[in-house]
C-alpha cells in the first residue's frame, strides 16, 4: 500500500492545526492595549426579534481604519484611529467570567447620547470571546433594545 498520500494528508492537517493554535487565552485580554481592525465582519449585524432573524450592514466610514482599546481591570477607553485622536468613549467593565464581560457607558466621564443611555438601561453590551488566532481574540457582542430586539455583532480585537 502506498502511504505517501496518507502521510501528506496527515502532515497537512498538523500544519493547519498548528497555524490555528494561539498561545493566548481569555485572561490575556482582560487588561492591556488592543486594536479592533475595521473589517467587513465588523459591519455586519444580526437582529433577532420575536420569531424572526435578519441581517443588516452598517455603512463603512472610510476614515476609520481601526479602533484602539485601552482596557484596565474595570474600565475601558476606546479611540478611533489611535490614542488621543478625537473624543474617547469611556466604558465600565463587569466581568461575567474569564471569557465574557458586560460593557456600559460611563456617564461620569462623558455625556451620553440617547443610544448609549438606552443601552445602559438594557444591561449594556455583553461581549464573549469565542476563539483565538495569532495575537487576536474573536468576539461576539450582544445587546438588547428597549423593545426586546437582540442585536449581535462579531469582530476581532488584537493585542497591540
Number of C-alpha atoms within 10 A of each C-alpha: 3 6 8 9 9 10 11 11 12 11 12 12 12 11 11 10 10 10 11 11 12 14 9 16 17 16 10 14 21 18 16 14 18 20 21 22 18 18 13 11 13 16 15 16 17 15 17 15 14 8 5 8 12 10 12 10 12 10 8 13 8 7 8 12 14 16 17 23 26 17 19 15 12 14 17 22 18 22 19 20 18 16 15 11 10 10 11 18 17 22 22 20 21 15 16 12 11 14 18 18 19 20 23 22 24 20 15 9 11 13 13 16 10 9 10 16 16 15 18 20 13 16 14 22 21 20 21 21 21 15 18 20 16 13 16 20 23 15 19 17 19 19 21 22 17 10 8 12 15 16 19 19 18 19 20 22 22 19 17 13
